[in-house]
Amino acid sequence: MGTAMTREQARRFSAKWLPAWTGNDPHKLASFYTDDLFYSDPTVPDGVEGKPAFLAYLSKLLANNPAWVWTQIDAIPMAGGFLNKWRVDAPVGDKTVICRGVCMVQFKKSLISRNEVYFDTMPLMGAIASWNQRKCEHT
């Protein structure tokens, strides 16, 4: 499975990788991952496998969230990579929703081969639903 990254190695990697989640450039973000990657998060709990499926998923996700900003809170070394504790500041309409979560990040050589993301989506989904309702009421 490979050796764990140190906190400092994980911090340096995340300083390049996490900013790629901001903006709407799926190919830039996917460049941090292997071709045979596995990725999951609460909206795709069974995950996506392989870069083509990941790019299709990212194309929708990043287009819907181009201005969110991801920040590493801490990194905990684990076999083959690190556990990433993070925060996302997600603009929704005229507000910013802050979510915190963790993700497992495992590597093959220097690219992510497995990324499993865990967080409570309710604050973000609630804010999106509220914003969409307000938009409908004003049209």
N, CA, C and O atoms as a GROMACS GRO file, in nm:
protein
  556
    1MET      N    1   0.082  -0.120   0.000
    1MET     CA    2   0.000   0.000   0.000
    1MET      C    3   0.086   0.126   0.000
    1MET      O    4   0.037   0.232  -0.036
    2GLY      N    5   0.208   0.118   0.038
    2GLY     CA    6   0.296   0.234   0.034
    2GLY      C    7   0.310   0.299   0.170
    2GLY      O    8   0.235   0.273   0.264
    3THR      N    9   0.410   0.385   0.177
    3THR     CA   10   0.437   0.452   0.304
    3THR      C   11   0.350   0.577   0.317
    3THR      O   12   0.302   0.633   0.218
    4ALA      N   13   0.332   0.617   0.439
    4ALA     CA   14   0.253   0.737   0.466
    4ALA      C   15   0.331   0.862   0.427
    4ALA      O   16   0.454   0.864   0.433
    5MET      N   17   0.260   0.964   0.388
    5MET     CA   18   0.321   1.095   0.367
    5MET      C   19   0.338   1.159   0.504
    5MET      O   20   0.258   1.135   0.594
    6THR      N   21   0.440   1.238   0.519
    6THR     CA   22   0.453   1.316   0.641
    6THR      C   23   0.353   1.432   0.634
    6THR      O   24   0.300   1.462   0.527
    7ARG      N   25   0.328   1.495   0.746
    7ARG     CA   26   0.239   1.613   0.746
    7ARG      C   27   0.291   1.720   0.651
    7ARG      O   28   0.213   1.783   0.579
    8GLU      N   29   0.422   1.741   0.652
    8GLU     CA   30   0.480   1.844   0.566
    8GLU      C   31   0.465   1.807   0.418
    8GLU      O   32   0.433   1.894   0.338
    9GLN      N   33   0.488   1.682   0.381
    9GLN     CA   34   0.468   1.639   0.242
    9GLN      C   35   0.322   1.658   0.200
    9GLN      O   36   0.294   1.705   0.090
   10ALA      N   37   0.230   1.620   0.288
   10ALA     CA   38   0.088   1.636   0.260
   10ALA      C   39   0.051   1.783   0.248
   10ALA      O   40  -0.029   1.820   0.161
   11ARG      N   41   0.107   1.867   0.332
   11ARG     CA   42   0.081   2.010   0.325
   11ARG      C   43   0.128   2.067   0.191
   11ARG      O   44   0.057   2.144   0.127
   12ARG      N   45   0.250   2.028   0.149
   12ARG     CA   46   0.303   2.078   0.022
   12ARG      C   47   0.219   2.030  -0.097
   12ARG      O   48   0.191   2.107  -0.189
   13PHE      N   49   0.180   1.903  -0.094
   13PHE     CA   50   0.096   1.851  -0.202
   13PHE      C   51  -0.038   1.925  -0.206
   13PHE      O   52  -0.082   1.967  -0.312
   14SER      N   53  -0.100   1.940  -0.090
   14SER     CA   54  -0.232   2.004  -0.082
   14SER      C   55  -0.229   2.150  -0.123
   14SER      O   56  -0.328   2.202  -0.174
   15ALA      N   57  -0.115   2.217  -0.102
   15ALA     CA   58  -0.102   2.357  -0.143
   15ALA      C   59  -0.113   2.372  -0.294
   15ALA      O   60  -0.146   2.480  -0.343
   16LYS      N   61  -0.085   2.266  -0.370
   16LYS     CA   62  -0.100   2.268  -0.516
   16LYS      C   63  -0.234   2.208  -0.559
   16LYS      O   64  -0.300   2.260  -0.649
   17TRP      N   65  -0.275   2.098  -0.493
   17TRP     CA   66  -0.394   2.023  -0.532
   17TRP      C   67  -0.524   2.094  -0.496
   17TRP      O   68  -0.612   2.107  -0.581
   18LEU      N   69  -0.540   2.141  -0.372
   18LEU     CA   70  -0.666   2.201  -0.329
   18LEU      C   71  -0.706   2.324  -0.410
   18LEU      O   72  -0.825   2.340  -0.438
   19PRO      N   73  -0.614   2.413  -0.449
   19PRO     CA   74  -0.655   2.527  -0.533
   19PRO      C   75  -0.712   2.484  -0.668
   19PRO      O   76  -0.787   2.560  -0.730
   20ALA      N   77  -0.679   2.364  -0.715
   20ALA     CA   78  -0.732   2.316  -0.843
   20ALA      C   79  -0.881   2.284  -0.835
   20ALA      O   80  -0.947   2.268  -0.938
   21TRP      N   81  -0.936   2.275  -0.713
   21TRP     CA   82  -1.081   2.255  -0.696
   21TRP      C   83  -1.157   2.385  -0.720
   21TRP      O   84  -1.278   2.382  -0.740
   22THR      N   85  -1.088   2.499  -0.717
   22THR     CA   86  -1.150   2.629  -0.741
   22THR      C   87  -1.138   2.662  -0.889
   22THR      O   88  -1.037   2.630  -0.952
   23GLY      N   89  -1.238   2.726  -0.943
   23GLY     CA   90  -1.240   2.754  -1.086
   23GLY      C   91  -1.319   2.645  -1.155
   23GLY      O   92  -1.384   2.564  -1.090
   24ASN      N   93  -1.315   2.643  -1.281
   24ASN     CA   94  -1.391   2.545  -1.356
   24ASN      C   95  -1.300   2.481  -1.459
   24ASN      O   96  -1.320   2.496  -1.579
   25ASP      N   97  -1.198   2.409  -1.411
   25ASP     CA   98  -1.101   2.345  -1.498
   25ASP      C   99  -1.086   2.198  -1.460
   25ASP      O  100  -0.990   2.162  -1.391
   26PRO      N  101  -1.180   2.114  -1.503
   26PRO     CA  102  -1.175   1.973  -1.466
   26PRO      C  103  -1.045   1.903  -1.505
   26PRO      O  104  -0.996   1.817  -1.431
   27HIS      N  105  -0.988   1.940  -1.620
   27HIS     CA  106  -0.865   1.875  -1.664
   27HIS      C  107  -0.747   1.909  -1.574
   27HIS      O  108  -0.662   1.824  -1.547
   28LYS      N  109  -0.742   2.032  -1.527
   28LYS     CA  110  -0.636   2.070  -1.433
   28LYS      C  111  -0.646   1.987  -1.306
   28LYS      O  112  -0.546   1.933  -1.259
   29LEU      N  113  -0.766   1.977  -1.251
   29LEU     CA  114  -0.786   1.900  -1.128
   29LEU      C  115  -0.756   1.752  -1.152
   29LEU      O  116  -0.690   1.688  -1.070
   30ALA      N  117  -0.804   1.698  -1.261
   30ALA     CA  118  -0.784   1.556  -1.291
   30ALA      C  119  -0.636   1.522  -1.312
   30ALA      O  120  -0.598   1.406  -1.301
   31SER      N  121  -0.554   1.621  -1.342
   31SER     CA  122  -0.411   1.595  -1.364
   31SER      C  123  -0.341   1.551  -1.235
   31SER      O  124  -0.228   1.501  -1.240
   32PHE      N  125  -0.404   1.568  -1.121
   32PHE     CA  126  -0.348   1.523  -0.993
   32PHE      C  127  -0.379   1.376  -0.965
   32PHE      O  128  -0.335   1.322  -0.863
   33TYR      N  129  -0.456   1.310  -1.054
   33TYR     CA  130  -0.506   1.175  -1.031
   33TYR      C  131  -0.452   1.078  -1.136
   33TYR      O  132  -0.419   1.116  -1.248
   34THR      N  133  -0.445   0.950  -1.096
   34THR     CA  134  -0.405   0.844  -1.189
   34THR      C  135  -0.518   0.818  -1.288
   34THR      O  136  -0.632   0.858  -1.266
   35ASP      N  137  -0.485   0.750  -1.398
   35ASP     CA  138  -0.587   0.716  -1.498
   35ASP      C  139  -0.688   0.615  -1.443
   35ASP      O  140  -0.804   0.614  -1.486
   36ASP      N  141  -0.646   0.531  -1.349
   36ASP     CA  142  -0.733   0.426  -1.295
   36ASP      C  143  -0.788   0.462  -1.156
   36ASP      O  144  -0.814   0.373  -1.075
   37LEU      N  145  -0.804   0.589  -1.129
   37LEU     CA  146  -0.844   0.639  -0.997
   37LEU      C  147  -0.980   0.588  -0.954
   37LEU      O  148  -1.063   0.546  -1.035
   38PHE      N  149  -1.001   0.594  -0.822
   38PHE     CA  150  -1.133   0.577  -0.763
   38PHE      C  151  -1.160   0.702  -0.681
   38PHE      O  152  -1.076   0.745  -0.603
   39TYR      N  153  -1.279   0.762  -0.700
   39TYR     CA  154  -1.318   0.882  -0.628
   39TYR      C  155  -1.462   0.865  -0.579
   39TYR      O  156  -1.547   0.816  -0.653
   40SER      N  157  -1.487   0.904  -0.453
   40SER     CA  158  -1.624   0.906  -0.403
   40SER      C  159  -1.642   1.025  -0.310
   40SER      O  160  -1.547   1.074  -0.249
   41ASP      N  161  -1.768   1.071  -0.302
   41ASP     CA  162  -1.807   1.174  -0.207
   41ASP      C  163  -1.955   1.150  -0.177
   41ASP      O  164  -2.014   1.059  -0.235
   42PRO      N  165  -2.016   1.228  -0.088
   42PRO     CA  166  -2.156   1.201  -0.053
   42PRO      C  167  -2.254   1.202  -0.170
   42PRO      O  168  -2.359   1.138  -0.163
   43THR      N  169  -2.222   1.274  -0.278
   43THR     CA  170  -2.314   1.276  -0.392
   43THR      C  171  -2.293   1.160  -0.487
   43THR      O  172  -2.379   1.131  -0.570
   44VAL      N  173  -2.180   1.092  -0.477
   44VAL     CA  174  -2.152   0.970  -0.554
   44VAL      C  175  -2.095   0.865  -0.458
   44VAL      O  176  -1.977   0.829  -0.468
   45PRO      N  177  -2.178   0.816  -0.365
   45PRO     CA  178  -2.128   0.726  -0.262
   45PRO      C  179  -2.070   0.595  -0.316
   45PRO      O  180  -1.982   0.536  -0.253
   46ASP      N  181  -2.117   0.549  -0.432
   46ASP     CA  182  -2.058   0.429  -0.493
   46ASP      C  183  -1.933   0.463  -0.572
   46ASP      O  184  -1.861   0.374  -0.617
   47GLY      N  185  -1.908   0.590  -0.591
   47GLY     CA  186  -1.786   0.636  -0.653
   47GLY      C  187  -1.786   0.633  -0.804
   47GLY      O  188  -1.878   0.580  -0.868
   48VAL      N  189  -1.682   0.690  -0.859
   48VAL     CA  190  -1.653   0.683  -1.002
   48VAL      C  191  -1.513   0.624  -1.017
   48VAL      O  192  -1.425   0.648  -0.935
   49GLU      N  193  -1.497   0.546  -1.122
   49GLU     CA  194  -1.367   0.482  -1.147
   49GLU      C  195  -1.315   0.524  -1.283
   49GLU      O  196  -1.389   0.527  -1.381
   50GLY      N  197  -1.188   0.555  -1.288
   50GLY     CA  198  -1.123   0.592  -1.412
   50GLY      C  199  -1.136   0.740  -1.443
   50GLY      O  200  -1.232   0.806  -1.403
   51LYS      N  201  -1.037   0.789  -1.516
   51LYS     CA  202  -1.032   0.932  -1.545
   51LYS      C  203  -1.148   0.981  -1.632
   51LYS      O  204  -1.200   1.090  -1.606
   52PRO      N  205  -1.193   0.906  -1.735
   52PRO     CA  206  -1.307   0.958  -1.813
   52PRO      C  207  -1.432   0.981  -1.727
   52PRO      O  208  -1.498   1.084  -1.741
   53ALA      N  209  -1.466   0.888  -1.640
   53ALA     CA  210  -1.584   0.904  -1.553
   53ALA      C  211  -1.562   1.018  -1.454
   53ALA      O  212  -1.654   1.093  -1.425
   54PHE      N  213  -1.440   1.031  -1.404
   54PHE     CA  214  -1.407   1.137  -1.310
   54PHE      C  215  -1.420   1.273  -1.379
   54PHE      O  216  -1.476   1.367  -1.321
   55LEU      N  217  -1.369   1.285  -1.500
   55LEU     CA  218  -1.379   1.412  -1.574
   55LEU      C  219  -1.525   1.448  -1.600
   55LEU      O  220  -1.562   1.565  -1.590
   56ALA      N  221  -1.608   1.350  -1.634
   56ALA     CA  222  -1.750   1.377  -1.656
   56ALA      C  223  -1.814   1.430  -1.528
   56ALA      O  224  -1.891   1.525  -1.531
   57TYR      N  225  -1.781   1.367  -1.416
   57TYR     CA  226  -1.834   1.412  -1.287
   57TYR      C  227  -1.784   1.553  -1.253
   57TYR      O  228  -1.863   1.639  -1.215
   58LEU      N  229  -1.653   1.576  -1.267
   58LEU     CA  230  -1.596   1.706  -1.236
   58LEU      C  231  -1.653   1.817  -1.323
   58LEU      O  232  -1.671   1.930  -1.276
   59SER      N  233  -1.681   1.786  -1.449
   59SER     CA  234  -1.734   1.889  -1.540
   59SER      C  235  -1.863   1.949  -1.485
   59SER      O  236  -1.883   2.070  -1.494
   60LYS      N  237  -1.950   1.866  -1.428
   60LYS     CA  238  -2.074   1.916  -1.368
   60LYS      C  239  -2.049   1.981  -1.233
   60LYS      O  240  -2.099   2.090  -1.206
   61LEU      N  241  -1.970   1.914  -1.148
   61LEU     CA  242  -1.945   1.962  -1.012
   61LEU      C  243  -1.877   2.099  -1.012
   61LEU      O  244  -1.922   2.191  -0.944
   62LEU      N  245  -1.770   2.112  -1.087
   62LEU     CA  246  -1.696   2.239  -1.087
   62LEU      C  247  -1.774   2.350  -1.156
   62LEU      O  248  -1.764   2.466  -1.115
   63ALA      N  249  -1.853   2.318  -1.259
   63ALA     CA  250  -1.935   2.420  -1.324
   63ALA      C  251  -2.039   2.477  -1.227
   63ALA      O  252  -2.073   2.595  -1.234
   64ASN      N  253  -2.089   2.392  -1.138
   64ASN     CA  254  -2.188   2.436  -1.040
   64ASN      C  255  -2.126   2.508  -0.920
   64ASN      O  256  -2.196   2.577  -0.846
   65ASN      N  257  -1.995   2.492  -0.901
   65ASN     CA  258  -1.927   2.548  -0.783
   65ASN      C  259  -1.794   2.612  -0.820
   65ASN      O  260  -1.691   2.576  -0.762
   66PRO      N  261  -1.792   2.705  -0.915
   66PRO     CA  262  -1.663   2.756  -0.963
   66PRO      C  263  -1.586   2.842  -0.862
   66PRO      O  264  -1.465   2.856  -0.875
   67ALA      N  265  -1.655   2.898  -0.764
   67ALA     CA  266  -1.588   2.993  -0.673
   67ALA      C  267  -1.561   2.938  -0.534
   67ALA      O  268  -1.514   3.011  -0.448
   68TRP      N  269  -1.589   2.808  -0.511
   68TRP     CA  270  -1.561   2.757  -0.377
   68TRP      C  271  -1.411   2.751  -0.354
   68TRP      O  272  -1.333   2.740  -0.449
   69VAL      N  273  -1.371   2.759  -0.230
   69VAL     CA  274  -1.229   2.761  -0.193
   69VAL      C  275  -1.205   2.654  -0.087
   69VAL      O  276  -1.270   2.652   0.017
   70TRP      N  277  -1.111   2.566  -0.116
   70TRP     CA  278  -1.077   2.455  -0.027
   70TRP      C  279  -0.948   2.486   0.047
   70TRP      O  280  -0.851   2.534  -0.012
   71THR      N  281  -0.947   2.458   0.177
   71THR     CA  282  -0.832   2.486   0.262
   71THR      C  283  -0.803   2.363   0.347
   71THR      O  284  -0.895   2.302   0.403
   72GLN      N  285  -0.678   2.327   0.357
   72GLN     CA  286  -0.641   2.216   0.444
   72GLN      C  287  -0.633   2.264   0.588
   72GLN      O  288  -0.571   2.367   0.617
   73ILE      N  289  -0.698   2.190   0.677
   73ILE     CA  290  -0.691   2.219   0.820
   73ILE      C  291  -0.577   2.141   0.883
   73ILE      O  292  -0.501   2.195   0.964
   74ASP      N  293  -0.564   2.014   0.844
   74ASP     CA  294  -0.459   1.928   0.898
   74ASP      C  295  -0.444   1.808   0.806
   74ASP      O  296  -0.533   1.777   0.726
   75ALA      N  297  -0.333   1.741   0.819
   75ALA     CA  298  -0.308   1.617   0.746
   75ALA      C  299  -0.261   1.513   0.847
   75ALA      O  300  -0.175   1.541   0.931
   76ILE      N  301  -0.317   1.395   0.837
   76ILE     CA  302  -0.280   1.287   0.927
   76ILE      C  303  -0.220   1.175   0.843
   76ILE      O  304  -0.290   1.117   0.760
   77PRO      N  305  -0.092   1.143   0.862
   77PRO     CA  306  -0.030   1.038   0.782
   77PRO      C  307  -0.105   0.905   0.797
   77PRO      O  308  -0.149   0.869   0.906
   78MET      N  309  -0.118   0.833   0.684
   78MET     CA  310  -0.178   0.700   0.684
   78MET      C  311  -0.114   0.620   0.571
   78MET      O  312  -0.049   0.677   0.483
   79ALA      N  313  -0.131   0.492   0.573
   79ALA     CA  314  -0.070   0.404   0.473
   79ALA      C  315  -0.102   0.452   0.332
   79ALA      O  316  -0.219   0.468   0.297
   80GLY      N  317  -0.001   0.473   0.254
   80GLY     CA  318  -0.018   0.510   0.114
   80GLY      C  319  -0.055   0.654   0.088
   80GLY      O  320  -0.077   0.691  -0.028
   81GLY      N  321  -0.061   0.738   0.190
   81GLY     CA  322  -0.098   0.877   0.168
   81GLY      C  323  -0.125   0.951   0.296
   81GLY      O  324  -0.042   0.952   0.388
   82PHE      N  325  -0.243   1.015   0.304
   82PHE     CA  326  -0.277   1.090   0.424
   82PHE      C  327  -0.428   1.108   0.434
   82PHE      O  328  -0.500   1.099   0.334
   83LEU      N  329  -0.475   1.134   0.553
   83LEU     CA  330  -0.613   1.174   0.577
   83LEU      C  331  -0.612   1.326   0.580
   83LEU      O  332  -0.541   1.388   0.660
   84ASN      N  333  -0.689   1.386   0.493
   84ASN     CA  334  -0.692   1.530   0.478
   84ASN      C  335  -0.813   1.588   0.551
   84ASN      O  336  -0.927   1.559   0.514
   85LYS      N  337  -0.789   1.668   0.653
   85LYS     CA  338  -0.896   1.743   0.719
   85LYS      C  339  -0.904   1.877   0.649
   85LYS      O  340  -0.803   1.948   0.638
   86TRP      N  341  -1.023   1.914   0.600
   86TRP     CA  342  -1.036   2.032   0.517
   86TRP      C  343  -1.157   2.117   0.555
   86TRP      O  344  -1.242   2.079   0.635
   87ARG      N  345  -1.158   2.234   0.491
   87ARG     CA  346  -1.270   2.328   0.501
   87ARG      C  347  -1.296   2.378   0.360
   87ARG      O  348  -1.203   2.403   0.283
   88VAL      N  349  -1.424   2.393   0.327
   88VAL     CA  350  -1.459   2.455   0.200
   88VAL      C  351  -1.550   2.574   0.230
   88VAL      O  352  -1.645   2.564   0.307
   89ASP      N  353  -1.519   2.685   0.167
   89ASP     CA  354  -1.602   2.804   0.171
   89ASP      C  355  -1.674   2.807   0.036
   89ASP      O  356  -1.612   2.834  -0.067
   90ALA      N  357  -1.804   2.780   0.038
   90ALA     CA  358  -1.882   2.765  -0.085
   90ALA      C  359  -1.983   2.877  -0.100
   90ALA      O  360  -2.082   2.881  -0.027
   91PRO      N  361  -1.960   2.969  -0.194
   91PRO     CA  362  -2.058   3.073  -0.218
   91PRO      C  363  -2.188   3.015  -0.274
   91PRO      O  364  -2.186   2.937  -0.369
   92VAL      N  365  -2.299   3.052  -0.213
   92VAL     CA  366  -2.431   3.012  -0.261
   92VAL      C  367  -2.515   3.139  -0.262
   92VAL      O  368  -2.557   3.188  -0.157
   93GLY      N  369  -2.540   3.191  -0.380
   93GLY     CA  370  -2.614   3.316  -0.391
   93GLY      C  371  -2.539   3.428  -0.323
   93GLY      O  372  -2.424   3.457  -0.357
   94ASP      N  373  -2.604   3.491  -0.226
   94ASP     CA  374  -2.543   3.604  -0.156
   94ASP      C  375  -2.479   3.564  -0.022
   94ASP      O  376  -2.444   3.651   0.057
   95LYS      N  377  -2.465   3.434   0.002
   95LYS     CA  378  -2.404   3.385   0.126
   95LYS      C  379  -2.289   3.291   0.096
   95LYS      O  380  -2.274   3.243  -0.017
   96THR      N  381  -2.209   3.265   0.196
   96THR     CA  382  -2.103   3.165   0.186
   96THR      C  383  -2.128   3.059   0.292
   96THR      O  384  -2.138   3.090   0.411
   97VAL      N  385  -2.136   2.936   0.248
   97VAL     CA  386  -2.156   2.823   0.338
   97VAL      C  387  -2.020   2.762   0.367
   97VAL      O  388  -1.940   2.739   0.276
   98ILE      N  389  -1.993   2.737   0.494
   98ILE     CA  390  -1.866   2.676   0.535
   98ILE      C  391  -1.895   2.532   0.577
   98ILE      O  392  -1.978   2.507   0.664
   99CYS      N  393  -1.825   2.439   0.514
   99CYS     CA  394  -1.835   2.297   0.549
   99CYS      C  395  -1.696   2.247   0.586
   99CYS      O  396  -1.595   2.293   0.532
  100ARG      N  397  -1.693   2.152   0.677
  100ARG     CA  398  -1.568   2.086   0.715
  100ARG      C  399  -1.586   1.937   0.695
  100ARG      O  400  -1.695   1.883   0.713
  101GLY      N  401  -1.477   1.872   0.657
  101GLY     CA  402  -1.484   1.728   0.635
  101GLY      C  403  -1.345   1.667   0.631
  101GLY      O  404  -1.245   1.731   0.663
  102VAL      N  405  -1.344   1.543   0.592
  102VAL     CA  406  -1.218   1.470   0.578
  102VAL      C  407  -1.221   1.393   0.447
  102VAL      O  408  -1.328   1.361   0.394
  103CYS      N  409  -1.104   1.364   0.397
  103CYS     CA  410  -1.096   1.274   0.283
  103CYS      C  411  -0.968   1.192   0.293
  103CYS      O  412  -0.864   1.238   0.340
  104MET      N  413  -0.981   1.069   0.248
  104MET     CA  414  -0.868   0.978   0.240
  104MET      C  415  -0.803   1.002   0.104
  104MET      O  416  -0.870   1.002   0.000
  105VAL      N  417  -0.672   1.022   0.105
  105VAL     CA  418  -0.598   1.047  -0.018
  105VAL      C  419  -0.485   0.944  -0.024
  105VAL      O  420  -0.394   0.946   0.059
  106GLN      N  421  -0.492   0.854  -0.123
  106GLN     CA  422  -0.389   0.753  -0.140
  106GLN      C  423  -0.326   0.767  -0.278
  106GLN      O  424  -0.392   0.810  -0.373
  107PHE      N  425  -0.201   0.730  -0.287
  107PHE     CA  426  -0.121   0.758  -0.407
  107PHE      C  427  -0.065   0.633  -0.472
  107PHE      O  428  -0.041   0.531  -0.407
  108LYS      N  429  -0.045   0.645  -0.602
  108LYS     CA  430   0.042   0.557  -0.679
  108LYS      C  431   0.147   0.651  -0.735
  108LYS      O  432   0.115   0.742  -0.812
  109LYS      N  433   0.269   0.628  -0.696
  109LYS     CA  434   0.378   0.720  -0.730
  109LYS      C  435   0.341   0.859  -0.677
  109LYS      O  436   0.323   0.874  -0.556
  110SER      N  437   0.329   0.958  -0.761
  110SER     CA  438   0.302   1.093  -0.709
  110SER      C  439   0.162   1.142  -0.743
  110SER      O  440   0.133   1.261  -0.728
  111LEU      N  441   0.073   1.051  -0.789
  111LEU     CA  442  -0.062   1.090  -0.825
  111LEU      C  443  -0.164   1.021  -0.734
  111LEU      O  444  -0.139   0.912  -0.684
  112ILE      N  445  -0.278   1.085  -0.714
  112ILE     CA  446  -0.384   1.029  -0.631
  112ILE      C  447  -0.450   0.912  -0.705
  112ILE      O  448  -0.494   0.927  -0.819
  113SER      N  449  -0.455   0.799  -0.639
  113SER     CA  450  -0.522   0.682  -0.697
  113SER      C  451  -0.657   0.656  -0.630
  113SER      O  452  -0.745   0.594  -0.690
  114ARG      N  453  -0.673   0.703  -0.508
  114ARG     CA  454  -0.798   0.683  -0.435
  114ARG      C  455  -0.825   0.807  -0.351
  114ARG      O  456  -0.738   0.853  -0.276
  115ASN      N  457  -0.946   0.862  -0.364
  115ASN     CA  458  -0.985   0.982  -0.290
  115ASN      C  459  -1.130   0.963  -0.246
  115ASN      O  460  -1.222   0.970  -0.327
  116GLU      N  461  -1.149   0.938  -0.117
  116GLU     CA  462  -1.282   0.920  -0.060
  116GLU      C  463  -1.311   1.038   0.031
  116GLU      O  464  -1.238   1.063   0.127
  117VAL      N  465  -1.418   1.111   0.000
  117VAL     CA  466  -1.452   1.236   0.068
  117VAL      C  467  -1.575   1.216   0.156
  117VAL      O  468  -1.674   1.158   0.113
  118TYR      N  469  -1.567   1.266   0.281
  118TYR     CA  470  -1.676   1.252   0.377
  118TYR      C  471  -1.705   1.386   0.443
  118TYR      O  472  -1.617   1.449   0.500
  119PHE      N  473  -1.833   1.428   0.434
  119PHE     CA  474  -1.878   1.548   0.505
  119PHE      C  475  -2.029   1.552   0.505
  119PHE      O  476  -2.094   1.485   0.426
  120ASP      N  477  -2.084   1.633   0.595
  120ASP     CA  478  -2.229   1.652   0.606
  120ASP      C  479  -2.270   1.752   0.498
  120ASP      O  480  -2.232   1.869   0.505
  121THR      N  481  -2.346   1.708   0.400
  121THR     CA  482  -2.387   1.794   0.290
  121THR      C  483  -2.508   1.881   0.321
  121THR      O  484  -2.542   1.971   0.244
  122MET      N  485  -2.575   1.856   0.434
  122MET     CA  486  -2.701   1.925   0.463
  122MET      C  487  -2.689   2.078   0.463
  122MET      O  488  -2.774   2.144   0.404
  123PRO      N  489  -2.588   2.139   0.526
  123PRO     CA  490  -2.582   2.286   0.522
  123PRO      C  491  -2.569   2.340   0.379
  123PRO      O  492  -2.632   2.440   0.344
  124LEU      N  493  -2.489   2.275   0.299
  124LEU     CA  494  -2.470   2.320   0.161
  124LEU      C  495  -2.595   2.297   0.078
  124LEU      O  496  -2.640   2.388   0.007
  125MET      N  497  -2.652   2.179   0.085
  125MET     CA  498  -2.773   2.149   0.008
  125MET      C  499  -2.891   2.236   0.052
  125MET      O  500  -2.971   2.278  -0.031
  126GLY      N  501  -2.901   2.262   0.182
  126GLY     CA  502  -3.007   2.349   0.233
  126GLY      C  503  -2.994   2.491   0.180
  126GLY      O  504  -3.093   2.554   0.144
  127ALA      N  505  -2.870   2.541   0.175
  127ALA     CA  506  -2.847   2.676   0.125
  127ALA      C  507  -2.878   2.684  -0.025
  127ALA      O  508  -2.934   2.783  -0.072
  128ILE      N  509  -2.842   2.580  -0.099
  128ILE     CA  510  -2.870   2.578  -0.243
  128ILE      C  511  -3.022   2.575  -0.266
  128ILE      O  512  -3.073   2.649  -0.350
  129ALA      N  513  -3.093   2.491  -0.192
  129ALA     CA  514  -3.238   2.482  -0.207
  129ALA      C  515  -3.304   2.616  -0.173
  129ALA      O  516  -3.394   2.661  -0.243
  130SER      N  517  -3.259   2.679  -0.065
  130SER     CA  518  -3.314   2.808  -0.024
  130SER      C  519  -3.288   2.914  -0.130
  130SER      O  520  -3.377   2.992  -0.163
  131TRP      N  521  -3.168   2.917  -0.184
  131TRP     CA  522  -3.133   3.015  -0.286
  131TRP      C  523  -3.216   2.992  -0.412
  131TRP      O  524  -3.266   3.089  -0.470
  132ASN      N  525  -3.232   2.868  -0.454
  132ASN     CA  526  -3.312   2.836  -0.573
  132ASN      C  527  -3.458   2.877  -0.551
  132ASN      O  528  -3.522   2.926  -0.644
  133GLN      N  529  -3.510   2.856  -0.430
  133GLN     CA  530  -3.647   2.895  -0.401
  133GLN      C  531  -3.663   3.046  -0.409
  133GLN      O  532  -3.762   3.095  -0.464
  134ARG      N  533  -3.567   3.120  -0.354
  134ARG     CA  534  -3.573   3.266  -0.360
  134ARG      C  535  -3.566   3.315  -0.504
  134ARG      O  536  -3.635   3.410  -0.540
  135LYS      N  537  -3.484   3.252  -0.585
  135LYS     CA  538  -3.473   3.292  -0.726
  135LYS      C  539  -3.606   3.269  -0.797
  135LYS      O  540  -3.648   3.352  -0.878
  136CYS      N  541  -3.672   3.156  -0.768
  136CYS     CA  542  -3.801   3.125  -0.831
  136CYS      C  543  -3.909   3.224  -0.790
  136CYS      O  544  -3.995   3.261  -0.870
  137GLU      N  545  -3.904   3.268  -0.665
  137GLU     CA  546  -4.004   3.361  -0.614
  137GLU      C  547  -3.992   3.499  -0.676
  137GLU      O  548  -4.088   3.574  -0.682
  138HIS      N  549  -3.869   3.531  -0.724
  138HIS     CA  550  -3.845   3.664  -0.781
  138HIS      C  551  -3.854   3.666  -0.933
  138HIS      O  552  -3.828   3.769  -0.995
  139THR      N  553  -3.890   3.552  -0.993
  139THR     CA  554  -3.901   3.551  -1.140
  139THR      C  555  -4.043   3.548  -1.185
  139THR      O  556  -4.070   3.547  -1.305
   0.00000   0.00000   0.00000
